[in-house]
């Protein structure tokens, strides 16, 4: 007797997905940004406010090549990613695409959702005629960096430091990873 296959997929997000994306983002950020952002900042993450922002972004993207992809298990959002033209000063606007956000619900790790999502990002960027993809990861996030590297991405020597609160109090170092499409 064969076992049933899981009902999992990745697709382009719809405006109705905004709430599910926001809920995944809050759970993921509270896990992945713990120790990076102050506890009060993480506690104040508001799924309602984020959902409104996501709905606006999904309804009126700033660029025709901005995409939000959602990883699904049945009809439940378990992860999401954002692809767009790369925004780095050294980026080639024609050749370089970016995975700007990549989140999988912490309770859904190691179930294949991330692998499907990163492949869908590569496929989407390639369909948008980019030939190279980049993404930024926190220098201390060995899990995410290892995941991308196991998917064929590698550091390209670029690095940056972000001021997350705008007041210099919370700074995060990041490294850029890239892959050919």
C-alpha positions in Angstrom: 0.0 0.0 0.0 1.4 3.4 -1.0 1.4 6.3 1.4 -0.4 9.5 0.3 1.8 12.3 -0.9 1.8 15.6 0.9 -0.2 18.4 -0.6 2.5 21.0 -0.8 3.3 23.7 -3.3 4.7 27.2 -3.9 2.8 29.8 -5.9 2.7 33.6 -6.4 0.9 35.3 -3.5 -2.5 36.8 -3.8 -3.8 39.9 -1.9 -5.9 37.5 0.3 -2.6 35.9 1.5 -1.5 39.0 3.3 -2.7 37.8 6.8 -1.0 34.4 6.5 2.2 36.0 5.3 2.2 38.4 8.2 1.5 35.6 10.7 4.5 33.6 9.4 6.7 36.7 9.4 5.9 37.4 13.1 6.6 33.8 14.2 9.7 33.6 12.1 11.2 37.0 13.1 10.5 36.2 16.8 12.7 33.1 16.4 15.4 34.2 13.9 15.8 37.8 15.3 15.8 36.7 19.0 19.1 38.1 20.4 19.5 40.5 17.5 16.5 42.7 18.2 15.4 43.8 21.7 12.7 41.7 23.2 10.3 44.6 23.3 10.7 45.2 19.6 9.9 41.5 18.9 7.0 41.6 21.3 5.5 44.6 19.5 5.5 42.9 16.0 1.9 43.3 14.9 0.4 40.8 12.5 -2.5 43.2 11.7 -0.2 46.1 10.7 2.1 43.8 8.8 -0.9 42.3 7.0 -2.0 45.7 5.9 1.4 46.4 4.5 1.5 43.1 2.7 -1.9 43.7 1.2 -0.7 47.0 -0.1 2.5 45.5 -1.5 0.6 42.6 -3.2 -2.0 44.9 -4.7 0.3 47.6 -6.0 3.9 46.4 -6.4 6.5 49.1 -6.9 8.1 47.1 -9.9 6.5 44.7 -12.3 9.3 42.2 -11.4 8.6 42.3 -7.6 7.1 39.0 -6.6 5.9 37.4 -3.4 5.9 33.7 -3.3 4.1 31.6 -0.7 4.9 28.0 0.3 1.7 26.1 1.1 0.8 22.9 2.9 -2.7 22.4 1.6 -4.2 25.9 1.8 -2.1 27.0 4.8 0.8 29.4 4.3 4.0 27.9 5.8 6.6 30.2 4.3 7.1 33.1 1.9 9.9 34.8 -0.1 10.2 38.1 -2.0 12.0 38.4 -5.3 12.9 41.6 -7.1 15.6 43.3 -9.0 18.7 43.5 -6.9 19.0 46.9 -5.2 22.7 46.9 -4.3 24.8 49.8 -5.7 27.1 47.3 -7.5 24.2 45.3 -8.9 23.6 45.0 -12.7 20.0 46.1 -13.0 19.4 43.7 -16.0 21.2 40.6 -14.8 20.9 40.6 -10.9 17.8 39.6 -9.1 17.4 39.4 -5.3 15.7 37.2 -2.8 14.9 40.1 -0.3 13.0 38.2 2.3 12.9 34.4 3.0 10.9 33.0 5.9 9.7 29.6 6.7 7.4 29.1 9.8 9.6 27.9 12.6 7.3 25.0 13.2 7.6 23.9 9.6 11.4 23.7 9.3 13.0 20.6 7.8 9.9 19.5 5.9 11.0 20.6 2.4 9.1 23.9 2.3 12.4 25.9 2.2 13.8 23.8 -0.6 10.7 24.2 -2.7 10.6 28.0 -1.9 14.3 28.6 -2.8 13.8 26.7 -6.1 10.7 28.7 -6.9 12.7 31.9 -6.2 15.4 30.8 -8.7 12.7 29.8 -11.3 10.9 33.1 -10.8 14.0 35.2 -11.1 15.1 33.2 -14.1 11.7 33.7 -15.7 12.1 37.4 -15.1 15.3 37.1 -17.2 17.8 37.6 -14.4 21.0 35.6 -14.7 22.3 35.9 -11.2 20.5 35.9 -7.8 21.7 37.5 -4.6 20.4 37.4 -1.0 21.6 38.9 2.3 21.9 36.8 5.5 22.8 37.8 9.0 26.4 36.9 9.6 25.5 35.0 12.7 22.7 33.0 11.1 24.6 29.8 10.4 21.4 27.8 9.8 20.1 30.0 7.0 23.5 30.5 5.5 24.1 26.8 5.5 20.7 26.2 3.9 21.4 28.6 1.0 25.0 27.2 0.6 23.6 23.6 0.4 21.3 24.9 -2.3 24.2 26.1 -4.4 24.6 29.7 -3.2 28.0 31.0 -2.1 29.4 34.2 -0.5 30.6 36.8 -2.9 32.7 38.9 -0.5 30.2 41.7 -0.1 29.1 42.6 3.4 27.1 45.3 5.0 25.9 46.5 8.4 22.3 47.5 8.9 21.0 49.9 11.5 17.7 48.2 12.4 16.2 50.9 14.6 17.6 53.9 12.9 19.3 55.1 16.0 22.5 53.1 15.9 21.5 51.0 18.9 20.8 47.8 17.0 23.2 47.0 14.2 23.3 43.7 12.3 26.2 42.5 10.1 25.2 40.7 6.9 27.0 38.8 4.2 25.8 38.5 0.6 25.3 35.2 -1.1 24.9 34.6 -4.8 24.1 32.0 -7.4 24.0 31.7 -11.1 20.5 31.1 -12.5 
